[in-house]
Amino acid sequence: MGKSFVGIDVSQDCLEVYVRPTGDTWRTPDTPKGQALPVGRLAALGPELVVLGSTGGLGRAVAYRRRW
């Protein structure tokens, strides 16, 4: 599989994930359980780069969970 790149938009209510070049997208609640879902899915991809877009530190919880 080629290189993949991931963007995660973090809001108070949800995480919106976009994977490039496949174009896969999904949304999950911004809860501890919801934050674990992208980590598991992205670990299988082994992305080259993951970018978090958030305001006011909302992405910290997701960043601290990272295992991709």
C-alpha positions in Angstrom: 0.0 0.0 0.0 1.2 3.5 -0.8 1.7 6.4 1.7 -1.4 7.7 3.4 -2.1 11.0 5.1 -4.8 11.8 7.6 -6.5 14.9 8.7 -8.6 15.0 11.8 -10.9 17.9 12.6 -11.6 18.0 16.3 -14.6 19.8 17.7 -16.3 19.7 21.0 -18.9 17.2 19.7 -17.1 15.0 17.2 -14.0 14.0 15.3 -14.1 14.1 11.5 -11.4 12.0 9.9 -10.3 12.2 6.2 -7.7 9.7 4.7 -5.8 10.6 1.6 -5.4 9.3 -1.1 -8.3 6.8 -0.5 -10.8 9.5 0.3 -12.2 7.5 3.3 -14.0 9.7 5.7 -15.9 9.0 9.0 -17.2 10.9 12.0 -17.1 9.7 15.6 -18.2 11.3 18.9 -15.5 13.3 20.8 -15.7 11.0 23.8 -13.0 8.6 25.2 -14.6 5.7 23.4 -15.0 7.7 20.2 -11.4 8.9 20.3 -10.2 5.3 20.5 -11.9 4.3 17.2 -9.7 6.4 14.8 -6.6 5.3 16.6 -7.4 1.6 16.0 -8.4 2.2 12.4 -5.4 4.4 11.6 -2.9 2.1 13.2 -3.7 -0.5 10.5 -3.0 2.2 7.8 0.4 3.3 9.2 -0.1 6.8 7.9 2.9 8.9 6.9 1.4 12.0 8.6 -1.6 12.8 10.8 -2.7 16.4 11.2 -5.1 17.5 14.0 -7.1 20.6 13.4 -8.6 21.9 16.6 -9.3 25.1 18.6 -8.6 25.7 22.3 -6.7 22.5 22.9 -9.6 20.1 22.0 -7.2 17.9 20.1 -5.0 17.1 23.1 -7.0 14.0 24.2 -6.7 12.6 20.7 -3.0 13.4 20.3 -2.2 11.7 23.6 -4.0 8.5 22.5 -2.1 8.3 19.3 -0.6 4.9 18.4 -0.6 5.2 14.6 
